[in-house]
Amino acid sequence: MKTTVLLLLALSLFSCQKNKFPSTVTTGDFSSAQEVGYNFLLNGSFSNPKSELLDLDNDGVFDVQLNSTSAAVTGSGIMPEISITTLHENVEMNVNIRQDSIFQAYFYHWQYAPDGSKAYFHVNVTSCSKESAQYTPIGVETNAYLVPLSEDEILSTNDTYQSGTFHIATAESHETSIEQFPDSTVYRINETRKSCFEFPQEVVRYLGFRMTDETGQKLGWIELQYLGGNHLRIQNWAIQRK
């Protein structure tokens, strides 16, 4: 009986030690969080993509990677792509899981090519919004988006978190197949417009994260500004402390 009581007491003490961090943290409040890193600009391009690795809890292991680049999109030119990727299963980003309605429209036209032959264009456009009466609903997608928190918002261990790659800026995608005939050319184009989510520009926002290790779950944030285009300024990042 005495041995059983001692064992239960030891397990209780271990449980208390493992969950010693509060279940909430306030973004931008350093009274309960430790600043780990700060202040750099990420600005990649189509010919010179840039990435940055962050050690969120200062333990010598990189936890997330920020990426900035551009994609060449037919008909739209060079478009920015900025993303954050978690590097192991112990770190998760605060996300919003959403059901997005998907719409599609078909467009067709033809024109004379410089050599006098005809060029036919068959275009299927997929979008997250009903851009005109030509768009019809084709289904629903489940997507996870970063939550751009403001200062002094409460982040909780009970919020929704996921590992993976999440976008701050996303280029459209185009797929083109070409069929050549003696008197004409047929272009079949599939275009996807990533309009389901737009990250706020020119304002400070906080990306929450949750880390799990032998001490339990710790919360933190990455303070940043999306400046538009390929420009992302990281102000600082911080994690809960005892």
DAWOWO-V939624 format. One line per field, one symbol per residue. psi: psi as a letter, one per 40 degrees, with the letter a starting at -180 (. if undefined). A space follows every 50 residues. Layout:
psi: ???
//
This chain:
psi: ddddddddddddddddddfeiieiihhehedeihhdiigihhgaidegii ihhhgdefeehhdihhhhaihhhheeahiihhihhieieehiihihhihh hhiiihihiiihideeiihhhhhhhhieigdieehiheahihihiihgii ifihhieeihiiiahiidhhiiihhhihhhideihhhhhhhhhgedhhhi ifihihhiihihaeeahiiaihhihheibehhhhdiiiiii.
//
